[in-house]
Amino acid sequence: MEMRRGNKEVSRRHASAQARKGQRCTIGCRLRSLADFRAATDASDLARRCLDGSESSADTLRGSSEDVAEEVLDAAAPLDHRAHSPQRVRPHTRSFRLLRESQFQPSRLTTSSSELKTLFSLRETRQYESSTLRRVGHTCRSRSTPASEEVLERFCDWHDMHGLYFLRNRESLGVARWLTWVAVEVSLIACCLYGCYSPIMNLVNGKHSVSIDMDGALLKRRVLPDLICPTNPLREDAIIAALGVKQEILEYAMGALYRGGLLSQNLRSDEVRRDRLEAELHEILRSNHTTIPHLLISGSLRCEDMVISCELGGESRVVDSDQCCSEIFLSRPLTSMGPCISTHGYTRYQNYPGASMGLSVMLRVFNSTWLDRSVLSGLAQADGYKAVLTANYESPSLAAKMRAHAINPGRKTLLGLQAVRVSILGWRDRLERVISHSAFFVADLVKKECKPLCTETSYEVLVSYDHLSSAYVESVIQQLRHKLTKSEEVAVIGVHYNMLSERVISYSAFSVVDLISSTGGILGLIIGGSVLTVIQFLTLWLAHRFASSVGASMS
């Protein structure tokens, strides 16, 4: 009896050990198969192994088979990133449903196993046929389905851009929801294109972004700009009679300069008088073999007539008119305000800030009451001068009239300067043209496009006026032994730097990097795309094109 009891106990332990071994084999089979299921997304090997282990331990696993199958299904679902689609999980889970429904019952297990084997054989046959078609049928597929559509389909299938998954799965969404998503996606793409239009046009048009340095660079010295123009450049003396030109003709030539901006309104409306003056002027120019600019320069005030003295800051000396005109005012440009005097060509540096370190010029003011107001309106309304500040590289003849500062008689006008350097960064095209003929004949330059300078300097001016002391004027006149008539008055202009630093304004051109950054930010914000998205699509398209070309050559 004891031997029998011992044999039964041993057999019972052996049976339980075999059951536990089968259970461990089944669980181990399930765990080992998860990696294969993740790599190939195929449940045939996993189900076949579990089915073989279940035949030997059907009685032991009858209670836990359903839990094992559910765990396998739950573990297999997150392995595929597309498992949230019910249609994509359905082909892989049919075998497990049969296995779970059978519950390892001997009566249903045979049927289930035979059905599973049939399904596995059919699945393997289909996989073999599909692989054979993939290897051989590249040409047929490319003919039936365009390459762009297939690439777009695969791109929408695998990429994680916003909305592509919903566009791909029409069957699961339904027609109404799918059309809604199509409308949403198209509108977002339109918004992206509209947002990318502005950066593209900024790159095409060469738009610049501005950065300002308020402190700028502190230099040891600065070049002083200057350009002085009399309000009435014509002089009333015997030279006009010596030229053989009437006063009315000379005034008309002055008013007709630069599209007749100085002519009176009465003369503009009187066509008969204007035509007569025009004919007489052309006859004088033809007979004297001269031009309007040369005629105006001959009949305008000279530098010695306008300048009384110059005072150079830091040197404590006063220069008379002859030396001032021969050393400082070297140029006689013809501007829109008539003939002027300019320091263009003379380099005068200011080493320290302040009004006492600049350049001061005393000017003689002529009376313009003798001018005919019926011909010239603007010149006959005021006496004095205009000061235009130009850089040393800028042509004085192109100085704009709007940049002129008034110099009134009997006052000292102080112009405090702040230099502003404007720099255009990026690619630069330096252009230099040499004009072989006179600068007055600019007909050949009309069609030429003048590009802005890469670096240019402008001036911010702080204007202040002081009453001119009569004692100071008399002392200077006595020192220079200059005689003034009662009808003449005196005006003083001073040009100086308030500080030797400059304000730097930089314009950086809109580059390709800025374009990529702007468009990438817009695409990422709206539809979740990036540069990698474009690279992935191009890579997928090129790979498909290469495979199609190889298949066509093989066939």
C-alpha positions as CSV (number, residue, x, y, z in Angstrom):
1,M,0.0,0.0,0.0
2,E,2.8,2.4,0.9
3,M,4.6,1.5,-2.4
4,R,1.4,2.2,-4.4
5,R,0.8,5.4,-2.5
6,G,4.4,6.4,-3.3
7,N,4.0,5.5,-7.0
8,K,0.8,7.6,-7.2
9,E,2.5,10.5,-5.5
10,V,5.4,10.3,-7.8
11,S,3.2,10.0,-10.9
12,R,1.1,12.9,-9.6
13,R,4.2,15.1,-9.1
14,H,5.4,14.0,-12.5
15,A,2.1,15.0,-14.1
16,S,2.1,18.4,-12.3
17,A,5.7,18.9,-13.4
18,Q,4.8,18.1,-17.0
19,A,1.8,20.5,-16.8
20,R,4.0,23.3,-15.4
21,K,6.6,22.6,-18.0
22,G,4.0,22.8,-20.8
23,Q,2.6,26.0,-19.3
24,R,6.1,27.5,-19.1
25,C,6.8,26.3,-22.7
26,T,3.6,28.0,-23.8
27,I,4.3,31.2,-22.1
28,G,7.9,31.1,-23.2
29,C,6.7,30.4,-26.7
30,R,4.4,33.4,-26.4
31,L,7.1,35.7,-25.2
32,R,9.7,34.6,-27.8
33,S,7.2,35.1,-30.6
34,L,6.5,38.7,-29.7
35,A,9.8,39.8,-31.3
36,D,9.0,37.8,-34.5
37,F,5.6,39.3,-34.5
38,R,7.0,42.8,-34.2
39,A,9.6,42.3,-37.0
40,A,7.3,40.6,-39.6
41,T,3.8,41.5,-38.3
42,D,2.9,37.9,-39.0
43,A,1.1,35.7,-36.4
44,S,1.5,32.3,-38.2
45,D,4.6,31.1,-36.5
46,L,3.4,32.3,-33.1
47,A,0.1,30.5,-33.5
48,R,1.6,27.3,-34.8
49,R,4.1,27.1,-31.9
50,C,1.4,27.8,-29.3
51,L,-0.9,25.3,-31.0
52,D,1.8,22.5,-30.8
53,G,2.3,23.2,-27.2
54,S,-1.4,23.3,-26.5
55,E,-2.0,19.8,-27.8
56,S,0.3,18.3,-25.2
57,S,-1.1,20.3,-22.3
58,A,-4.8,20.9,-23.3
59,D,-6.2,19.8,-19.9
60,T,-3.8,22.0,-17.9
61,L,-4.2,25.2,-20.0
62,R,-8.0,24.9,-20.4
63,G,-8.5,27.6,-17.7
64,S,-5.8,29.9,-18.8
65,S,-5.9,29.7,-22.6
66,E,-8.2,32.6,-23.0
67,D,-6.1,34.8,-20.8
68,V,-2.9,33.9,-22.7
69,A,-4.6,34.7,-26.1
70,E,-5.8,38.0,-24.8
71,E,-2.4,38.9,-23.5
72,V,-0.8,38.0,-26.8
73,L,-3.4,40.2,-28.6
74,D,-2.8,43.1,-26.2
75,A,1.0,42.7,-26.5
76,A,0.8,42.5,-30.3
77,A,-1.4,45.5,-30.8
78,P,1.1,48.3,-29.8
79,L,3.9,46.7,-31.8
80,D,2.5,48.2,-35.0
81,H,2.1,51.9,-35.0
82,R,-0.9,51.5,-37.3
83,A,-2.7,49.1,-34.9
84,H,-5.2,51.7,-34.0
85,S,-6.9,51.0,-37.3
86,P,-9.4,48.1,-36.9
87,Q,-8.9,47.0,-40.5
88,R,-5.2,46.6,-40.1
89,V,-5.4,44.5,-37.0
90,R,-8.1,42.2,-38.4
91,P,-5.9,40.0,-40.6
92,H,-3.5,39.3,-37.8
93,T,-6.0,38.5,-35.1
94,R,-8.3,36.0,-36.9
95,S,-6.1,33.1,-35.8
96,F,-6.2,34.2,-32.2
97,R,-9.9,34.6,-32.2
98,L,-10.3,31.0,-33.4
99,L,-7.8,29.9,-30.8
100,R,-9.6,31.9,-28.0
101,E,-13.1,30.6,-29.1
102,S,-11.9,27.0,-29.1
103,Q,-10.7,27.4,-25.4
104,F,-8.6,24.3,-26.1
105,Q,-11.5,22.0,-26.0
106,P,-10.6,18.6,-27.6
107,S,-13.8,18.6,-29.6
108,R,-13.2,22.0,-31.1
109,L,-9.4,22.0,-31.1
110,T,-9.1,19.6,-33.9
111,T,-11.4,21.6,-36.1
112,S,-9.7,24.8,-35.1
113,S,-6.3,23.4,-35.7
114,S,-7.2,22.2,-39.2
115,E,-8.8,25.5,-40.0
116,L,-5.8,27.3,-38.7
117,K,-3.5,25.2,-40.8
118,T,-5.6,25.9,-43.8
119,L,-5.5,29.6,-43.1
120,F,-1.7,29.5,-42.6
121,S,-1.2,27.7,-45.8
122,L,-3.4,30.1,-47.7
123,R,-1.6,33.1,-46.1
124,E,1.8,31.7,-47.0
125,T,0.7,31.1,-50.5
126,R,-0.6,34.7,-50.8
127,Q,2.6,36.1,-49.3
128,Y,4.7,34.1,-51.8
129,E,2.5,35.3,-54.7
130,S,2.7,38.9,-53.5
131,S,6.5,38.8,-53.1
132,T,6.7,37.2,-56.5
133,L,4.6,40.0,-57.9
134,R,6.7,42.6,-56.1
135,R,9.9,41.2,-57.6
136,V,8.6,40.8,-61.1
137,G,5.7,43.1,-61.6
138,H,7.3,46.6,-61.2
139,T,6.5,47.5,-64.8
140,C,2.9,46.4,-64.6
141,R,2.3,48.3,-61.4
142,S,3.9,51.4,-62.7
143,R,1.8,51.3,-65.8
144,S,-1.5,50.7,-63.9
145,T,-0.8,53.0,-61.0
146,P,1.2,56.2,-61.5
147,A,4.4,56.6,-59.5
148,S,3.3,59.9,-57.9
149,E,0.0,58.4,-56.6
150,E,1.7,55.4,-55.1
151,V,4.4,57.5,-53.5
152,L,1.8,59.8,-52.1
153,E,-0.2,56.9,-50.8
154,R,2.7,55.4,-49.0
155,F,3.8,58.8,-47.7
156,C,0.3,59.4,-46.3
157,D,0.3,55.9,-44.9
158,W,3.5,56.1,-42.9
159,H,4.2,59.8,-42.1
160,D,2.8,61.5,-39.0
161,M,1.9,64.9,-40.5
162,H,-1.4,66.3,-39.4
163,G,-4.4,64.9,-41.3
164,L,-2.6,62.5,-43.6
165,Y,-3.9,59.4,-41.8
166,F,-7.5,60.6,-42.1
167,L,-7.1,61.3,-45.8
168,R,-5.7,57.8,-46.3
169,N,-8.5,55.9,-44.5
170,R,-11.7,56.7,-46.4
171,E,-13.3,53.4,-45.6
172,S,-13.1,53.8,-41.8
173,L,-14.2,57.4,-41.7
174,G,-17.0,57.5,-44.2
175,V,-17.6,59.8,-47.1
176,A,-18.9,62.8,-45.1
177,R,-16.1,62.8,-42.5
178,W,-13.5,62.1,-45.2
179,L,-14.7,65.1,-47.3
180,T,-14.6,67.3,-44.2
181,W,-11.0,66.3,-43.5
182,V,-10.1,67.0,-47.2
183,A,-11.6,70.5,-46.9
184,V,-9.7,71.1,-43.7
185,E,-6.4,69.8,-45.1
186,V,-6.8,71.8,-48.3
187,S,-7.6,75.0,-46.4
188,L,-4.5,74.5,-44.1
189,I,-2.3,73.9,-47.1
190,A,-3.6,77.1,-48.7
191,C,-2.8,78.9,-45.4
192,C,0.7,77.5,-45.5
193,L,1.2,78.7,-49.1
194,Y,-0.2,82.1,-48.3
195,G,2.1,82.3,-45.3
196,C,5.2,81.2,-47.3
197,Y,4.4,83.8,-50.1
198,S,5.7,86.7,-48.0
199,P,9.1,85.2,-47.2
200,I,9.6,84.2,-50.8
201,M,8.8,87.7,-52.0
202,N,11.1,89.1,-49.4
203,L,13.9,87.0,-50.8
204,V,13.1,87.9,-54.4
205,N,12.7,91.7,-53.8
206,G,15.8,91.8,-51.6
207,K,14.0,93.1,-48.5
208,H,16.3,94.1,-45.6
209,S,16.0,93.9,-41.9
210,V,17.2,96.9,-39.9
211,S,19.5,96.9,-36.9
212,I,20.6,100.2,-35.2
213,D,23.6,100.8,-33.1
214,M,23.0,103.9,-31.1
215,D,26.5,104.3,-29.8
216,G,28.4,103.6,-33.0
217,A,32.1,104.1,-33.6
218,L,34.0,106.9,-31.9
219,L,36.6,108.4,-34.3
220,K,39.4,110.8,-33.6
221,R,38.3,113.2,-36.4
222,R,35.5,113.9,-38.8
223,V,35.3,115.4,-42.2
224,L,33.2,118.5,-42.3
225,P,30.5,118.7,-45.0
226,D,29.3,122.0,-46.5
227,L,27.5,123.5,-49.4
228,I,26.4,127.1,-49.5
229,C,23.9,128.4,-52.1
230,P,22.7,132.0,-52.2
231,T,19.0,132.6,-52.3
232,N,19.5,135.0,-55.1
233,P,22.6,133.9,-57.1
234,L,22.2,136.6,-59.8
235,R,24.1,139.8,-59.4
236,E,23.1,143.3,-60.4
237,D,26.0,145.0,-62.0
238,A,27.5,145.9,-65.4
239,I,28.4,142.3,-66.2
240,I,24.8,141.6,-67.2
241,A,24.9,144.4,-69.7
242,A,28.4,143.3,-70.9
243,L,27.0,139.8,-71.7
244,G,24.5,141.4,-74.0
245,V,21.6,139.7,-72.2
246,K,18.5,141.4,-70.9
247,Q,17.6,141.1,-67.3
248,E,14.3,139.5,-68.2
249,I,16.1,136.8,-70.3
250,L,18.6,136.0,-67.6
251,E,15.8,135.7,-65.0
252,Y,13.8,133.5,-67.3
253,A,16.9,131.2,-67.8
254,M,17.3,131.0,-64.0
255,G,13.6,130.2,-63.5
256,A,13.5,127.7,-66.3
257,L,16.4,125.7,-64.7
258,Y,15.2,122.2,-63.6
259,R,11.7,122.3,-65.1
260,G,10.8,125.8,-64.3
261,G,10.3,125.4,-60.6
262,L,11.3,129.0,-59.9
263,L,9.0,130.7,-62.5
264,S,6.1,132.7,-61.3
265,Q,2.5,131.5,-61.8
266,N,1.7,134.5,-64.1
267,L,4.5,133.6,-66.5
268,R,3.4,130.0,-66.6
269,S,-0.1,130.9,-67.6
270,D,1.0,133.5,-70.1
271,E,2.0,131.3,-73.1
272,V,2.7,134.2,-75.5
273,R,5.3,135.8,-73.2
274,R,6.8,132.5,-72.3
275,D,7.2,131.5,-76.0
276,R,8.8,134.9,-76.7
277,L,11.3,134.6,-73.9
278,E,12.1,131.0,-75.0
279,A,12.8,132.1,-78.6
280,E,15.0,135.0,-77.5
281,L,17.0,132.8,-75.1
282,H,17.7,130.2,-77.8
283,E,18.9,132.9,-80.1
284,I,21.3,134.3,-77.5
285,L,22.7,130.8,-76.8
286,R,23.1,130.1,-80.5
287,S,24.8,133.4,-81.2
288,N,27.2,133.2,-78.2
289,H,27.9,129.5,-78.7
290,T,27.1,128.8,-75.0
291,T,24.6,126.9,-72.8
292,I,22.2,127.8,-70.1
293,P,24.5,126.5,-67.3
294,H,27.5,128.6,-68.6
295,L,25.3,131.6,-69.0
296,L,24.0,131.4,-65.5
297,I,27.5,130.9,-64.0
298,S,28.7,134.0,-65.9
299,G,25.8,136.1,-64.6
300,S,25.7,134.8,-61.0
301,L,27.6,135.9,-57.9
302,R,31.2,134.8,-57.5
303,C,32.7,133.3,-54.4
304,E,34.7,136.5,-53.6
305,D,31.4,138.4,-53.8
306,M,29.6,136.2,-51.2
307,V,32.4,135.3,-48.7
308,I,33.8,137.9,-46.3
309,S,35.9,135.6,-44.1
310,C,36.4,132.1,-42.8
311,E,37.3,131.0,-39.3
312,L,38.9,127.6,-38.8
313,G,38.2,126.1,-35.4
314,G,41.2,125.1,-33.3
315,E,43.5,127.4,-35.2
316,S,42.3,130.7,-33.9
317,R,42.8,132.5,-37.2
318,V,40.6,134.3,-39.6
319,V,41.1,133.9,-43.3
320,D,40.0,136.5,-45.8
321,S,37.8,135.9,-48.8
322,D,40.5,135.4,-51.4
323,Q,42.3,132.8,-49.4
324,C,39.0,131.2,-48.3
325,C,37.8,130.8,-51.9
326,S,41.1,129.5,-53.2
327,E,41.7,127.0,-50.4
328,I,38.3,126.0,-49.0
329,F,35.5,126.7,-51.5
330,L,37.0,125.0,-54.5
331,S,33.8,124.0,-56.4
332,R,31.1,125.9,-58.2
333,P,28.3,123.3,-58.6
334,L,25.1,124.1,-60.5
335,T,22.2,122.8,-58.4
336,S,18.4,123.2,-58.5
337,M,18.8,126.4,-56.6
338,G,21.3,127.9,-59.1
339,P,25.1,128.3,-59.0
340,C,26.5,127.6,-55.5
341,I,29.9,127.4,-53.8
342,S,31.0,124.2,-52.1
343,T,33.9,122.8,-50.1
344,H,33.7,119.6,-52.3
345,G,37.4,118.6,-52.8
346,Y,38.6,120.2,-49.6
347,T,39.2,118.0,-46.6
348,R,38.6,119.7,-43.2
349,Y,38.7,117.5,-40.1
350,Q,37.3,118.3,-36.7
351,N,39.4,116.7,-33.9
352,Y,37.2,117.6,-31.0
353,P,33.5,118.1,-30.5
354,G,31.9,121.5,-30.1
355,A,31.0,124.7,-32.0
356,S,34.4,126.3,-31.4
357,M,36.1,123.4,-33.3
358,G,34.1,123.6,-36.5
359,L,34.1,125.9,-39.5
360,S,32.6,129.4,-39.4
361,V,31.9,131.5,-42.6
362,M,30.8,135.1,-42.7
363,L,28.7,135.9,-45.8
364,R,27.6,139.1,-47.4
365,V,23.8,139.3,-48.1
366,F,22.7,141.1,-51.2
367,N,19.3,142.8,-51.7
368,S,17.0,141.1,-54.2
369,T,14.5,143.9,-54.6
370,W,15.7,144.6,-58.1
371,L,14.4,141.2,-59.4
372,D,11.3,141.2,-61.5
373,R,8.6,139.4,-59.5
374,S,6.6,138.7,-62.6
375,V,9.3,136.3,-63.8
376,L,10.8,134.9,-60.6
377,S,8.6,134.4,-57.6
378,G,10.7,132.3,-55.2
379,L,14.0,134.2,-55.5
380,A,12.4,137.6,-54.9
381,Q,10.7,136.7,-51.7
382,A,13.7,136.4,-49.3
383,D,17.3,137.3,-48.9
384,G,20.1,135.1,-47.5
385,Y,21.6,131.7,-48.2
386,K,20.8,128.1,-48.1
387,A,23.2,125.5,-46.6
388,V,23.1,121.9,-47.8
389,L,25.1,119.3,-46.1
390,T,26.7,116.7,-48.4
391,A,29.2,113.9,-47.8
392,N,32.6,114.0,-49.4
393,Y,31.7,111.3,-51.9
394,E,28.4,112.8,-52.9
395,S,28.0,115.1,-55.9
396,P,27.0,118.6,-54.9
397,S,24.9,119.1,-58.0
398,L,22.6,116.3,-57.0
399,A,21.9,117.7,-53.5
400,A,18.2,117.8,-52.8
401,K,16.5,121.1,-52.2
402,M,14.6,119.7,-49.3
403,R,17.9,119.2,-47.3
404,A,18.7,122.9,-47.4
405,H,18.9,125.0,-44.1
406,A,18.1,128.7,-44.2
407,I,20.8,131.2,-43.3
408,N,19.1,134.5,-42.4
409,P,20.7,137.9,-42.5
410,G,21.8,139.4,-39.2
411,R,21.9,136.0,-37.4
412,K,24.5,133.4,-36.7
413,T,23.2,129.9,-37.8
414,L,24.8,127.0,-36.0
415,L,24.4,123.5,-37.6
416,G,25.3,120.8,-35.0
417,L,25.9,117.5,-36.8
418,Q,25.4,113.8,-35.9
419,A,26.8,111.4,-38.4
420,V,24.6,108.4,-39.4
421,R,26.3,105.6,-41.4
422,V,24.0,103.4,-43.3
423,S,25.5,100.0,-44.3
424,I,23.7,97.5,-46.6
425,L,25.0,94.0,-45.8
426,G,25.0,91.0,-48.1
427,W,26.1,90.6,-51.7
428,R,27.5,93.8,-53.2
429,D,27.9,95.0,-56.7
430,R,30.3,97.9,-57.0
431,L,29.8,99.9,-60.1
432,E,32.0,102.7,-61.4
433,R,31.3,104.8,-64.6
434,V,33.6,107.4,-66.0
435,I,31.9,110.2,-67.9
436,S,34.1,111.5,-70.7
437,H,32.0,114.5,-71.5
438,S,30.5,117.4,-69.6
439,A,28.4,116.6,-66.6
440,F,25.8,119.1,-67.8
441,F,24.8,116.8,-70.7
442,V,23.1,113.9,-68.9
443,A,20.9,112.6,-71.7
444,D,23.0,109.5,-72.0
445,L,22.5,108.7,-68.3
446,V,18.8,108.8,-68.2
447,K,18.3,105.1,-68.9
448,K,21.0,104.0,-66.5
449,E,19.9,102.7,-63.1
450,C,21.7,104.1,-60.2
451,K,22.1,101.5,-57.4
452,P,22.3,102.7,-53.8
453,L,25.7,102.8,-52.2
454,C,26.8,99.9,-50.1
455,T,27.8,102.3,-47.3
456,E,26.7,105.9,-47.2
457,T,26.8,108.7,-44.6
458,S,24.0,111.1,-43.8
459,Y,23.8,113.8,-41.2
460,E,21.2,114.6,-38.5
461,V,21.3,118.4,-38.0
462,L,20.4,120.4,-34.9
463,V,19.9,124.0,-36.0
464,S,20.2,126.9,-33.6
465,Y,20.1,130.6,-34.2
466,D,21.9,133.5,-32.4
467,H,21.6,137.2,-32.9
468,L,24.7,138.5,-34.6
469,S,26.6,141.1,-32.6
470,S,27.3,144.3,-34.6
471,A,30.5,144.8,-32.6
472,Y,31.8,141.4,-33.8
473,V,31.0,142.2,-37.4
474,E,32.7,145.6,-37.2
475,S,35.8,144.1,-35.7
476,V,36.1,141.5,-38.4
477,I,35.5,144.0,-41.2
478,Q,38.1,146.3,-39.8
479,Q,40.6,143.5,-39.4
480,L,40.1,142.4,-43.0
481,R,39.8,146.0,-44.3
482,H,36.6,145.2,-46.0
483,K,34.1,147.8,-47.0
484,L,30.4,147.2,-47.0
485,T,27.6,149.4,-48.4
486,K,24.6,150.4,-46.4
487,S,22.3,148.1,-48.4
488,E,24.4,145.0,-47.6
489,E,24.0,142.9,-44.5
490,V,26.0,140.1,-42.9
491,A,25.1,136.5,-42.1
492,V,27.3,133.9,-40.3
493,I,27.1,130.1,-40.6
494,G,28.9,127.6,-38.4
495,V,29.2,123.9,-39.1
496,H,30.4,121.5,-36.4
497,Y,30.0,118.1,-34.8
498,N,28.3,117.8,-31.5
499,M,30.0,114.5,-31.0
500,L,32.5,112.5,-33.0
501,S,30.6,109.2,-32.7
502,E,28.2,108.0,-35.3
503,R,25.0,106.1,-35.4
504,V,25.3,102.9,-37.5
505,I,22.2,101.5,-39.3
506,S,22.7,98.1,-40.9
507,Y,20.4,96.6,-43.5
508,S,20.9,92.9,-43.7
509,A,19.4,91.3,-46.9
510,F,16.8,88.6,-46.6
511,S,18.8,85.4,-47.1
512,V,18.0,81.8,-48.0
513,V,18.4,80.8,-44.4
514,D,15.8,83.3,-43.4
515,L,13.5,81.9,-46.1
516,I,13.9,78.3,-44.9
517,S,13.4,79.4,-41.3
518,S,10.2,81.3,-42.0
519,T,8.7,78.7,-44.2
520,G,9.7,75.9,-41.9
521,G,8.1,77.6,-38.9
522,I,4.9,78.2,-40.9
523,L,4.7,74.6,-42.1
524,G,5.5,73.2,-38.6
525,L,2.9,75.4,-36.9
526,I,0.0,74.6,-39.3
527,I,0.5,71.0,-40.6
528,G,3.4,69.7,-38.6
529,G,5.8,69.5,-41.5
530,S,9.6,70.2,-41.6
531,V,12.6,69.9,-43.8
532,L,12.8,66.2,-42.9
533,T,9.3,65.8,-44.3
534,V,10.4,67.1,-47.6
535,I,13.5,65.0,-47.5
536,Q,11.5,61.9,-46.7
537,F,9.1,62.5,-49.5
538,L,11.9,63.1,-52.0
539,T,13.7,60.0,-50.8
540,L,10.6,57.9,-51.1
541,W,9.8,59.2,-54.6
542,L,13.4,58.8,-55.9
543,A,13.6,55.2,-54.5
544,H,10.3,54.3,-56.2
545,R,11.4,55.9,-59.5
546,F,14.7,54.0,-59.3
547,A,12.9,50.7,-58.6
548,S,10.4,51.3,-61.4
549,S,13.3,52.0,-63.9
550,V,15.1,48.8,-62.8
551,G,12.0,46.8,-63.2
552,A,11.4,48.2,-66.7
553,S,15.0,47.4,-67.7
554,M,14.7,43.9,-66.4
555,S,11.5,43.2,-68.3
